[in-house]
Amino acid sequence: MGSRYEVEVTVSSARDLKNVNWRNGDLKPYAVLWVDDGAKCSTRVDLDNADNPNWDDKLTLPLPPSSRLDDALLYLDVVHANAAEGVKPLVGSARLPLRDVLDDAGCSEFKSKYIVRLMFPRTLPSTTYGGRHDDSY
């Protein structure tokens, strides 16, 4: 049985992202979004704007049938696209309780604008960053 709810998200832009690829060149960021344990969707990679990407991509995410609308979470990860590596380095992540959106706008068809602040990873590979992390940006 499919989901009876969908969440439509427009991922506009980000600014002042940390270049997790600083030793090898510019950041090539894209965003990955999902609700709870549902399917993941991603924006296109912004190859032109490095640490200030502009996507303006509209994504439609199904709410998993096992999720309750009251406690569902929207997850967003920004990662660096690098075909040479198997692991995509995490730039930052955020999550938004869908209940907050519903409380602000009601449960009908609506549009709400939210700005989320990314959380930066606490532990970074010492081979890349010397074991030090500054999350003041």
C-alpha positions in Angstrom: 0.0 0.0 0.0 1.4 3.4 -1.0 1.5 6.5 1.1 -1.6 8.7 1.3 0.5 11.8 2.0 3.3 13.5 0.1 5.5 16.4 1.1 6.5 18.8 -1.7 9.8 20.6 -0.9 11.6 23.2 -2.9 15.3 23.3 -2.0 16.4 26.8 -3.0 19.9 27.4 -1.9 22.6 27.4 0.8 25.3 29.8 1.6 28.8 29.7 3.3 29.1 25.9 3.2 32.3 24.3 4.4 34.4 23.0 1.5 35.0 19.4 2.6 36.9 19.0 -0.6 39.4 21.8 0.0 42.5 19.8 -0.8 41.2 18.7 -4.2 39.2 21.6 -5.5 35.8 23.3 -5.3 32.8 21.9 -3.4 30.2 20.2 -5.6 27.2 20.2 -3.3 23.8 18.5 -3.6 21.0 17.9 -1.1 19.4 14.6 -0.2 16.0 14.6 1.5 13.8 12.0 3.0 10.9 11.6 5.5 11.5 9.1 8.3 12.6 5.8 6.8 11.2 6.7 3.3 12.7 6.9 -0.1 15.5 9.5 -0.6 15.4 12.1 -3.3 18.2 14.5 -4.3 18.7 17.8 -6.0 21.0 18.2 -8.9 24.7 18.9 -8.2 25.5 22.6 -8.3 28.9 22.7 -10.2 29.1 26.5 -10.5 28.5 28.0 -7.1 30.7 25.9 -4.8 30.0 27.0 -1.2 26.9 29.1 -2.1 24.9 26.7 -4.2 21.6 27.5 -5.9 19.4 24.6 -6.7 15.7 25.7 -6.9 14.8 22.1 -7.2 11.3 20.9 -6.4 11.1 17.4 -4.8 8.1 15.3 -3.9 8.6 13.0 -1.0 6.1 10.3 0.0 5.3 10.0 3.7 6.1 6.3 4.5 2.9 4.3 5.4 4.5 3.4 8.7 4.9 7.1 9.7 2.4 9.2 11.6 2.0 12.7 10.3 2.2 14.1 13.9 5.7 12.8 14.5 7.3 12.5 11.0 10.6 14.2 10.4 12.0 15.7 7.2 15.7 15.0 6.9 18.1 17.0 4.8 21.8 16.2 4.1 24.1 18.3 2.0 26.9 16.2 0.6 29.8 16.7 -1.8 29.6 14.8 -5.1 32.9 13.2 -6.0 32.8 10.4 -8.5 36.4 9.4 -7.6 35.3 8.4 -4.0 32.9 5.7 -2.9 31.8 7.7 0.1 30.2 11.1 -0.3 31.6 13.5 2.3 28.8 15.0 4.5 28.8 18.9 4.5 26.0 19.2 7.0 22.6 18.0 7.9 19.3 19.3 9.2 15.9 17.9 10.2 12.5 19.5 10.5 9.5 18.1 12.3 6.6 18.1 9.9 4.3 18.9 12.9 5.9 22.4 13.0 4.8 23.0 9.4 1.3 21.8 10.1 1.0 23.9 13.2 2.0 27.0 11.2 -0.1 26.5 8.2 -2.9 24.0 9.0 -3.5 20.6 7.4 -4.9 21.7 4.0 -2.9 22.3 0.8 -0.5 25.0 1.7 2.9 26.5 1.1 5.3 27.4 3.9 8.8 28.8 3.7 11.3 27.5 6.2 15.0 28.3 6.6 17.0 25.5 8.2 20.5 25.7 9.6 22.8 22.8 8.9 24.5 21.0 11.7 28.1 20.2 10.9 29.6 16.8 11.6 31.4 16.6 15.0 34.0 14.1 13.9 36.0 14.6 10.8 38.6 12.3 9.4 42.0 13.2 10.9 43.7 12.4 7.5 41.7 15.3 6.0 41.4 17.8 8.8 44.1 17.0 11.3 41.6 15.8 13.9 40.4 19.3 14.6 36.9 20.7 13.9 35.6 24.2 14.2 31.8 24.5 14.1 31.8 28.3 14.4 30.6 28.9 10.8 
